[in-house]
Structures are given as structure tokens and as C-alpha cells.
Amino acid sequence: MAYGKTRSMAARVAALLGCLCGILGFLAGATAHTWKFGLVGWFLGGALLTLLGVFMLIDGALAGQRR
């Protein structure tokens, strides 16, 4: 697999996992369960992971345009 495709796949996986963590954080808050990382930990972790994935996708798109 080419480097650009690997980066895009990693970015998509990171964004997917970030959305999943955000949803888990939202559900933890909505159901009032006490989880190990808490509501804020799951939600912010998911938000940061999603942002990382989006930035990786943007970086890959910009690098592909320069070629």
C-alpha cells in the first residue's frame, strides 16, 4: 500500500475511533453511569482523536496536490 493511502486509512480509522469514543462519552453522561475515565475523559478523548484524524486527512490531501 502506498504511503498516501496508508496515511488516509490511518486517518479514517482514527476519526472512526474518535467518533466511537465520543458516542461512548455521550452515552455515559446520558445514562448517569460512572465509568473509569468518566464522561469528560471519553468525550474529550474522542474529540481529540477525531481532530487528529481530520488533520491527517487534510495533510494528506495537501501533500497529494503538491505532487
C-alpha positions in Angstrom: 0.0 0.0 0.0 1.4 3.4 -0.9 2.3 5.9 1.8 -0.5 8.3 1.0 -3.1 5.5 1.1 -1.7 4.2 4.4 -2.0 7.7 5.9 -5.5 8.1 4.6 -6.6 4.8 6.1 -5.0 5.6 9.4 -6.8 9.0 9.4 -10.1 7.4 8.7 -9.6 4.8 11.4 -8.6 7.5 13.9 -11.7 9.5 13.0 -14.0 6.5 13.3 -12.5 5.5 16.7 -12.8 9.2 17.9 -16.4 9.3 17.0 -17.0 6.0 18.8 -15.3 7.3 21.9 -17.4 10.5 21.7 -20.5 8.5 21.4 -19.5 6.3 24.4 -18.8 9.5 26.4 -22.2 10.9 25.5 -24.0 7.7 26.5 -22.1 7.6 29.8 -23.4 11.1 30.6 -26.9 10.4 29.4 -27.3 7.2 31.4 -25.5 8.6 34.5 -23.1 5.7 34.8 -19.8 6.1 36.5 -17.1 4.9 34.1 -13.4 4.6 34.7 -12.5 7.6 32.5 -15.7 9.5 33.2 -17.9 11.4 30.9 -15.3 14.2 30.1 -12.5 11.7 29.5 -14.3 9.6 26.9 -15.8 12.6 25.2 -12.6 14.8 25.0 -10.5 11.8 24.1 -12.9 11.1 21.2 -12.8 14.7 20.1 -9.0 14.8 20.1 -8.8 11.6 18.2 -11.3 12.8 15.6 -9.4 16.1 15.2 -6.2 14.2 14.8 -7.8 12.1 12.0 -9.2 15.2 10.3 -5.8 16.9 10.4 -4.1 13.8 9.0 -6.6 13.7 6.1 -6.1 17.4 5.4 -2.3 16.9 5.5 -2.5 14.0 3.0 -4.7 16.0 0.7 -2.3 18.9 0.7 0.7 16.7 0.1 -1.1 15.0 -2.8 -1.8 18.3 -4.5 1.9 19.3 -4.4 3.0 16.4 -6.5 
